[in-house]
Amino acid sequence: MNIRRTSLIVFLLALAVLPLLPVPEFWITQANYIGLYALVALGLVLLTGVAGLTSFGQAAFVGMGAYTTAYLSTAHGFSPWVTVWIGLVITAVFALVLAWVTLRMSGHYLPLATIAWGLSLYYTLGNIDALGKYDGLLGLPAINFFGTELRSGRSFYYLLWVIVVLASFATLHLLDSRVGRALRAVKGGTTMAEAMGVNTFRTKVMAFVIAALFAAVSGWLFAHFQRTVNPSPFGLNKGIEYLFMAVLGGVGHVWGAIVGAGIVKILEEQLQVWLPKLMGSSGNYEVIVFGIVLVLVLHYARDGVWAFIEGWLPPVKRKVDWLDAAPLAEQTKPPQGELVLDVQAVRKQFGGLVAVNDVSFQVKAGEIVGLIGPNGAGKSTTFNLVTGVLPATSGAVSFRGQRIDGLASRDIARRGLSRTFQHVKMIPTMTVLENVALGAHLRGSRGVAAAMLRLDRAEERSLLREAERQLKRIGMEQYLHEQAGNLAMGPQRLMEIARALCADPALLLLDEPAAGLRHKEKQALVEVLRQLRSEGLSILLVEHDMDLVMQVTDRIVVMEFGTKLMEGTPSEVQASPAVRAAYLGTEH
Ligand SMILES: Nc1ncnc2c1ncn2[C@@H]1O[C@H](COP(=O)(O)OP(=O)(O)OP(=O)(O)O)[C@@H](O)[C@H]1O
């Protein structure tokens, strides 16, 4: 048995036996608070650590769960087992609205909006008569668990920690799934994820809602643990503290949430005892210490405490369980010679600059077309117009007879057009296999619930099988379990091609695939491209390496200053004085 599994079992056993030991009640209370906090921090692992979205407003969602159950159980006699669901629904609605409004906007809108949300809920709760204003509500019932009232800290402990452990495993399962890969892809910007067919907005909203729901469950438990609620634990300060726990523990790691919650709770307790003694007066001095610790952590240990623990553990090795998985369905491919891509007088203006000036060209099934030109000629912009990254100012782009200009990248990807990037875009902390499996996102359909409950395994095995098949197709099977971030530039670019192939495209768009490659790697790339063409794939290739372009392309479109200079076979282009002049920068 490996050390990871052993450590996990030891941890779970320790959790299970703690209340049975003759430890002081105070320990149990501490452990309960750690569990309550860990549940909120767990949501932040998904939201901030994995999806890269910062929220200071989680305490407000805790308050929502707590106050819903407090009010309904005291004023209307609802059972906590009913109020938990009502709290979750109310929280989901608020989280959806908040996410809907703020997540479309980039930059600092979300953190700012969550600060506003944290502040406003606190003052709202404190001003509603029915909720007891700042005094809050008293006399909440204890949770009744199959006839047993969970009144003592020890009995409450089990319900709480079972929920925390289940939520941790559900989060781990989610991260190791189709949706989890999409969520990780969102962090580095939306372009790559969208090109792989991920609806990045929906994915972010999903993360926000899940984090809010975890917080609401924590609030529900908190309310019935304390048996009283008031607004102060749900204010902005606490929201910042939750974020601190997640960052300190290791914001990208599920177990970091528990570690962070544990450290903060114990530290807080100790500091509250010692600091007033040291300072000679009472006050919230621990907040100052937390601030300093946070700055130090962000400076010296960005990945938090868990990263250190992780460093001691052996690397996770994925079990190969997909060899007999059902193959994914494939789209019917266009017959050789059929018009695949038709670019008609496409134009892009950036203010006064015409980056692409009424350019037209076509790509037929089974051919490799090169798009070349000096720096700044407009190749990448043309590429982005075709793939939906940029909207065209005018002109038309059709793919297999249907207009695709104006469509989102992910909708274009769905039609069978897949791409790589000039600067490799990948998830460095995932393995090569997982990165490539992201390319097959649109070929799967299982969502969050299936992933959390591990009901997505059959589909997941098929996706991984396909990823392995594509890696083998381009000769990269030896890198399957390597962390993508450890790869040299050549294999990284090949990995991007495998990822694009995983989408089962009819047309592959490669943006400077040979950039940064060594001679041998370029030769390998030439072989890969030829092989793909022989398998009937069409390829549009933007490339600066003339040697490679001349070796693999059937036709070449030359651009200069945003316009199409000429189009022809490699030998025609090589013989053209105009092309030579364009590259040498002389008049023609
Ligand atoms: N978002 C943008 N805003 C303003 N100008 C832009 C933008 N993107 C590109 N341009 C300009 O459009 C022109 C074409 O750029 P583009 O990147 O398409 O050229 P390229 O042929 O791909 O060049 P390279 O080979 O260096 O990648 C350049 O003058 C560039 O500065």
The ligand as a MOL file (V3000), in Angstrom:
LIG
                    3D

  0  0  0     0  0            999 V3000
M  V30 BEGIN CTAB
M  V30 COUNTS 31 33 0 0 0
M  V30 BEGIN ATOM
M  V30 1 N -5.5460 43.2890 -30.6790 0
M  V30 2 C -4.8880 44.1080 -31.5020 0
M  V30 3 N -5.0340 45.4420 -31.4110 0
M  V30 4 C -4.3920 46.2630 -32.2520 0
M  V30 5 N -3.5630 45.8530 -33.2360 0
M  V30 6 C -3.3790 44.5430 -33.3760 0
M  V30 7 C -4.0200 43.6010 -32.5220 0
M  V30 8 N -3.6400 42.3540 -32.8970 0
M  V30 9 C -2.7950 42.5150 -33.9340 0
M  V30 10 N -2.6390 43.8350 -34.2220 0
M  V30 11 C -1.8210 44.3810 -35.3010 0
M  V30 12 O -2.2550 43.7810 -36.4890 0
M  V30 13 C -1.1580 43.5320 -37.3440 0
M  V30 14 C -1.1180 42.0760 -37.7170 0
M  V30 15 O -0.7290 41.3240 -36.5730 0
M  V30 16 P -0.6350 39.7350 -36.5480 0
M  V30 17 O -0.2550 39.3350 -35.1920 0
M  V30 18 O -1.8800 39.1760 -37.1300 0
M  V30 19 O 0.5490 39.4790 -37.5660 0
M  V30 20 P 1.3270 38.1070 -37.8070 0
M  V30 21 O 1.4750 37.9970 -39.2850 0
M  V30 22 O 0.6750 36.9870 -37.1280 0
M  V30 23 O 2.7140 38.4430 -37.1320 0
M  V30 24 P 3.7300 37.4240 -36.4120 0
M  V30 25 O 4.3100 36.5880 -37.4930 0
M  V30 26 O 4.7400 38.3390 -35.8140 0
M  V30 27 O 2.9660 36.6450 -35.4100 0
M  V30 28 C 0.0920 44.0100 -36.6040 0
M  V30 29 O 0.3890 45.3280 -37.0580 0
M  V30 30 C -0.3570 44.0210 -35.1720 0
M  V30 31 O 0.3550 45.0050 -34.4640 0
M  V30 END ATOM
M  V30 BEGIN BOND
M  V30 1 1 1 2
M  V30 2 1 2 3
M  V30 3 2 2 7
M  V30 4 2 3 4
M  V30 5 1 4 5
M  V30 6 2 5 6
M  V30 7 1 6 7
M  V30 8 1 6 10
M  V30 9 1 7 8
M  V30 10 2 8 9
M  V30 11 1 9 10
M  V30 12 1 10 11
M  V30 13 1 11 12
M  V30 14 1 11 30
M  V30 15 1 12 13
M  V30 16 1 13 14
M  V30 17 1 13 28
M  V30 18 1 14 15
M  V30 19 1 15 16
M  V30 20 2 16 17
M  V30 21 1 16 18
M  V30 22 1 16 19
M  V30 23 1 19 20
M  V30 24 2 20 21
M  V30 25 1 20 22
M  V30 26 1 20 23
M  V30 27 1 23 24
M  V30 28 2 24 25
M  V30 29 1 24 26
M  V30 30 1 24 27
M  V30 31 1 28 29
M  V30 32 1 28 30
M  V30 33 1 30 31
M  V30 END BOND
M  V30 END CTAB
M  END
